[in-house]
Amino acid sequence: MSKGVLLVNLGSPDSPSVPDVRRYLNEFLMDSRVIDVAWPIRRFIVGMILIKRPKESAHAYEKVWLKEGSPLVVISKNVLKTLQPRVKMPVELAMRYQNPKIESALRNLAGQGVDDLLLIPLFPHYAMSSFETAVERVKELARGIAPKMRIQVQPPFYNDPDFITALVNSAEEYLKKDYDYLLFSYHGLPRTRRVIARSVIKRPRLLCKWRGCPGRNIQFRFNRVSAKTRGLSHTQILNLNVWPNRV
């Protein structure tokens, strides 16, 4: 069998223009794994969101947009460029929403004879609205493009020591500064999603130490290593869980 690798990240608008942001938000929010309600209700909710949000989000994107393009896409392409020379097999990059498209990546891989695919979702922990939707979309499209392709999915790597170390190293410059406290901000998960995480991920006791939320596990480990690096006590570490948890 001929092996290949597919990296998948969430996605981004093609540009910070309002039409491109609207197109991206519509595709993203209409995913049933992002807003998991009946289609008519989801269509109504998304329609209301798209009245004002594209313009607001476009303004925010403009502030972080790079000359090379979307920060998420640019960084993901850099990951691809770093990985490709290290493996002797084809490697492609795709986004769950917008470009580069999963369909194109699968066709490129199939065209190179790949029939044994390692799918790596670039999300450290499981969530239905990121990890799961990316995996299921790749499987769905592969059934039509390359039905005989075997797909092996890289599991969440939130607990990998190298990942935790890389996080700490990325913050090392700031950790060396003299602060009284460190404030960490994390994106939360709805309680229902944390229950789902417990049911679908292997070794749930390790993954979901706190009501099924793997992000909480990352917090504990990252904070602990960071505190050790800075010589701080646990009372000097502050956590901020952004929506939908309480701050």
C-alpha positions as CSV (number, residue, x, y, z in Angstrom):
1,M,0.0,0.0,0.0
2,S,1.2,3.5,-0.8
3,K,1.1,5.8,2.3
4,G,0.3,9.5,2.5
5,V,-0.5,12.2,5.1
6,L,-3.3,14.7,5.2
7,L,-3.2,17.6,7.6
8,V,-6.6,19.3,8.3
9,N,-7.2,22.5,10.2
10,L,-10.4,24.5,10.8
11,G,-10.3,27.1,8.0
12,S,-10.4,30.8,7.3
13,P,-12.0,33.3,4.9
14,D,-10.1,33.7,1.6
15,S,-9.7,37.4,2.5
16,P,-10.8,39.8,5.2
17,S,-13.5,41.3,2.9
18,V,-17.1,41.2,4.1
19,P,-18.3,38.8,1.3
20,D,-15.5,36.3,2.0
21,V,-16.1,36.4,5.7
22,R,-19.8,35.9,5.2
23,R,-19.2,32.9,3.0
24,Y,-16.8,31.4,5.5
25,L,-19.2,32.0,8.5
26,N,-22.1,30.6,6.6
27,E,-20.3,27.3,5.8
28,F,-18.9,27.1,9.3
29,L,-22.0,27.8,11.3
30,M,-24.3,25.7,9.1
31,D,-22.3,22.6,10.0
32,S,-24.6,20.5,12.2
33,R,-21.6,19.6,14.4
34,V,-21.1,23.3,15.2
35,I,-24.7,24.3,15.8
36,D,-26.4,20.9,16.5
37,V,-30.0,21.8,16.1
38,A,-32.6,21.0,13.4
39,W,-31.7,22.5,10.0
40,P,-34.6,25.0,9.9
41,I,-33.7,26.4,13.3
42,R,-30.0,26.4,12.4
43,R,-30.7,28.2,9.1
44,F,-32.7,30.9,11.0
45,I,-30.0,31.3,13.7
46,V,-27.2,31.6,11.1
47,G,-29.3,34.0,9.0
48,M,-29.7,36.3,12.0
49,I,-25.9,36.1,12.8
50,L,-25.0,36.9,9.2
51,I,-26.8,40.2,9.3
52,K,-24.1,42.0,11.3
53,R,-21.3,39.5,12.2
54,P,-19.5,39.4,8.8
55,K,-18.7,43.1,8.9
56,E,-17.6,42.9,12.6
57,S,-15.5,39.9,12.0
58,A,-14.0,41.3,8.8
59,H,-12.7,44.2,10.8
60,A,-11.2,41.8,13.3
61,Y,-9.6,39.8,10.5
62,E,-8.0,42.9,9.0
63,K,-6.1,43.5,12.2
64,V,-4.3,40.1,12.2
65,W,-4.2,39.4,8.4
66,L,-0.7,38.8,7.1
67,K,0.6,39.9,3.7
68,E,0.9,36.2,2.9
69,G,-2.7,35.6,3.8
70,S,-4.8,34.2,6.7
71,P,-2.6,33.6,9.8
72,L,-4.1,30.2,10.3
73,V,-3.6,29.1,6.7
74,V,0.0,30.5,6.6
75,I,1.0,28.8,9.9
76,S,-0.6,25.5,8.7
77,K,1.4,25.7,5.4
78,N,4.5,26.3,7.4
79,V,3.7,23.1,9.3
80,L,3.4,21.3,6.0
81,K,6.7,22.7,4.7
82,T,8.4,21.5,7.9
83,L,6.9,18.0,7.9
84,Q,7.3,17.2,4.2
85,P,11.1,16.9,4.1
86,R,11.0,14.6,7.2
87,V,8.7,11.9,5.7
88,K,9.2,9.9,2.5
89,M,5.5,10.2,1.4
90,P,3.1,12.7,-0.1
91,V,1.7,15.3,2.4
92,E,-1.2,17.5,1.7
93,L,-3.0,20.3,3.7
94,A,-6.7,21.1,3.7
95,M,-9.1,23.2,5.7
96,R,-12.5,21.9,7.0
97,Y,-14.1,25.1,5.7
98,Q,-13.1,27.1,2.6
99,N,-9.6,26.8,1.1
100,P,-7.4,24.8,0.5
101,K,-10.3,22.3,0.1
102,I,-10.4,18.7,1.3
103,E,-11.6,17.5,-2.0
104,S,-8.5,18.9,-3.8
105,A,-6.1,17.4,-1.2
106,L,-7.8,13.9,-1.5
107,R,-7.6,14.0,-5.3
108,N,-4.0,15.0,-5.2
109,L,-3.1,12.2,-2.8
110,A,-5.2,9.6,-4.8
111,G,-3.5,10.8,-8.0
112,Q,-0.2,10.0,-6.5
113,G,-1.3,6.5,-5.7
114,V,-2.0,6.9,-2.0
115,D,-4.3,4.3,-0.7
116,D,-3.2,4.3,3.0
117,L,-3.8,7.7,4.5
118,L,-2.8,9.1,7.9
119,L,-5.3,11.9,8.7
120,I,-3.9,14.4,11.2
121,P,-6.5,16.9,12.5
122,L,-4.5,19.8,13.8
123,F,-6.5,20.1,17.0
124,P,-4.8,19.0,20.2
125,H,-8.1,17.9,21.9
126,Y,-11.4,16.4,20.8
127,A,-14.4,18.5,20.2
128,M,-17.4,17.7,18.0
129,S,-17.1,21.2,16.3
130,S,-13.5,20.8,15.3
131,F,-11.8,17.4,15.5
132,E,-14.9,15.3,14.8
133,T,-16.3,17.4,12.0
134,A,-12.9,17.5,10.2
135,V,-12.6,13.7,10.4
136,E,-16.1,12.9,9.3
137,R,-15.9,15.3,6.4
138,V,-12.7,13.7,5.1
139,K,-14.2,10.2,5.4
140,E,-17.4,11.4,3.6
141,L,-15.5,12.9,0.7
142,A,-13.1,10.0,0.5
143,R,-15.9,7.6,-0.1
144,G,-16.6,9.4,-3.4
145,I,-13.1,10.3,-4.4
146,A,-11.1,7.3,-3.3
147,P,-13.5,4.6,-1.9
148,K,-10.7,2.1,-1.4
149,M,-8.4,4.5,0.5
150,R,-7.7,3.3,4.1
151,I,-7.9,6.2,6.6
152,Q,-6.1,6.1,9.9
153,V,-6.8,9.0,12.2
154,Q,-4.2,10.5,14.5
155,P,-5.9,10.7,17.9
156,P,-5.9,14.0,20.0
157,F,-2.4,14.9,21.2
158,Y,-3.3,17.2,24.1
159,N,-1.5,14.9,26.5
160,D,1.7,14.5,24.5
161,P,4.7,15.7,26.5
162,D,6.3,17.2,23.3
163,F,3.1,19.3,22.7
164,I,3.0,20.6,26.2
165,T,6.7,21.4,26.1
166,A,6.2,23.2,22.7
167,L,3.4,25.3,24.3
168,V,5.6,26.3,27.2
169,N,8.6,27.1,24.9
170,S,6.4,29.3,22.7
171,A,5.6,31.4,25.8
172,E,9.1,31.3,27.3
173,E,10.0,34.8,26.3
174,Y,7.1,36.1,28.3
175,L,7.4,33.6,31.2
176,K,10.8,35.1,31.9
177,K,9.4,38.5,32.6
178,D,8.6,39.7,36.1
179,Y,4.8,39.3,36.6
180,D,2.9,38.8,39.8
181,Y,0.4,36.6,38.2
182,L,-0.1,34.6,34.9
183,L,-3.5,34.7,33.3
184,F,-4.3,31.9,30.9
185,S,-7.3,32.1,28.6
186,Y,-9.0,29.0,27.2
187,H,-12.0,28.4,25.0
188,G,-14.6,26.4,26.8
189,L,-16.9,23.6,25.7
190,P,-20.7,23.2,26.4
191,R,-21.4,20.6,29.1
192,T,-23.2,18.5,26.5
193,R,-20.1,18.4,24.4
194,R,-18.0,17.3,27.3
195,V,-20.4,14.3,27.9
196,I,-19.9,13.4,24.2
197,A,-16.1,13.6,24.6
198,R,-16.3,11.1,27.5
199,S,-18.2,8.7,25.3
200,V,-16.1,8.8,22.1
201,I,-12.5,9.1,23.2
202,K,-10.5,6.2,24.5
203,R,-9.1,6.4,28.0
204,P,-11.8,8.9,29.1
205,R,-10.6,9.0,32.6
206,L,-7.3,10.4,31.4
207,L,-8.8,12.7,28.8
208,C,-11.8,14.1,30.7
209,K,-10.5,14.7,34.2
210,W,-12.9,17.6,34.6
211,R,-16.4,16.9,33.4
212,G,-15.2,15.6,30.1
213,C,-13.3,18.7,29.0
214,P,-9.9,17.8,27.5
215,G,-9.1,21.5,27.4
216,R,-9.1,21.5,31.2
217,N,-6.5,18.8,31.2
218,I,-4.3,21.0,29.0
219,Q,-4.8,23.8,31.4
220,F,-3.6,21.8,34.4
221,R,-0.5,20.5,32.6
222,F,0.5,23.7,30.8
223,N,-0.1,25.8,33.9
224,R,1.9,23.4,36.0
225,V,4.9,23.4,33.7
226,S,4.7,27.1,33.3
227,A,4.6,27.7,37.0
228,K,7.6,25.4,37.5
229,T,9.5,27.4,34.8
230,R,8.7,30.7,36.5
231,G,9.0,29.4,40.0
232,L,5.4,30.5,40.8
233,S,3.0,29.0,43.2
234,H,-0.4,27.7,42.2
235,T,-2.1,30.7,43.7
236,Q,-0.3,32.9,41.2
237,I,-1.9,31.1,38.2
238,L,-5.3,32.5,37.0
239,N,-7.5,30.7,34.5
240,L,-10.0,32.3,32.2
241,N,-12.5,30.1,30.4
242,V,-14.0,31.9,27.5
243,W,-17.6,31.1,26.3
244,P,-19.6,29.0,27.0
245,N,-18.2,28.6,30.5
246,R,-18.5,31.3,33.1
247,V,-15.5,33.7,33.4
